[in-house]
């Protein structure tokens, strides 16, 4: 196979100075801080029997990619860095150009995206854990036994290799930008399936790409039977959430307190708060405000990854018997309605929900390193994050 360009992060390289300090010290160039990002010419010399080679045709930049770069490969500040090259980019669309001898589900020319569907089978781990059996490979209990090859690569490389267990086939002609949003839309669909009652009040703390997608899915499935409230300090996100169907948005958490007090049941009795709260912020104030604003026996779902330990108001949580759960990923169940990738692809393909307006910018794939650095710097300099949704890099 011909040589191509790959992009990776080397977590072993120490930061030369504080990135934040470089914004105020004119003797420091912020660009020099990104000395852990590399591009190099590589090739793929071997394809295992169950693997496919994918040529990337487009990829979007996820907050996880920004987080990995800014934290230099650390998932938490108090945890040691991982070893070896880290290949970033997972919200991608590509075309299969080569298949292993035992691949049965795919052929050359198939348009695909990728996901964590069955980690055990993807890495030939036996016995297959219960999570993977149920299509929840993203929470595989055998993740620590995974062995990545040096030629796996990621979505910010021109080609990558994946097990057929990690690949999802898209309909012919599926829009490339939409394809890159299938994975975050699948996570939003997984969130939506946690809402069990039609007559509910839902609070979203943070409403970026996944939050807005959740608003649209709730509106599609439940129409006006579910009232959606959104908190964000990003004006672009609030405006889009309103257009997507949120009935009330604000940048002030206190604005939701009166709403929570006024909710009434069909009998006229006070409900005492939101039925469901989804926290995309992951800070002490957001979780504890969620506890205060969620009704007794209500549910809070946490989707963020706090970089430092946080304090939770356990006393109120217990007294109100609130259910606090983590949500991570999506499900690829054999039951069609619970296969989040399949559901959102059908919705998008049939134009039942729109996702393309969440691609705020299109940039050339050839400048991917420069684009990633720019996104990181913009994220650092703005308290309310980047003033857009996803950036799409097109080959």
Secondary structure by P-SEA (a helix, b strand, c coil): ccbbbbbbbbccccccccaaaaaccccccccccccccbbbbbbbccccccbbbbbbccccccaaaaaaaaacccccccccccccbbbbbcccccccccccccccccccccccccccccccccccccccccccccccccccccccccccccccccccccccccccccbbbbcccccaaaaaaaaaaaaaaaaaaacccccbbbbbccccaaaaaaaaaaaaaccccbbbbbbcccaaaaaaaaaacccccccccccaaaaaaacccccccccccccbbbbccccaaaaaaaaaaccccbbbbbccccccccccaaaaaaaabbbbbbbcccccccccccaaaaaaaaaaaaccccccccccccccccaaaaaaaaaaaaaaaccccccccbbbbcc
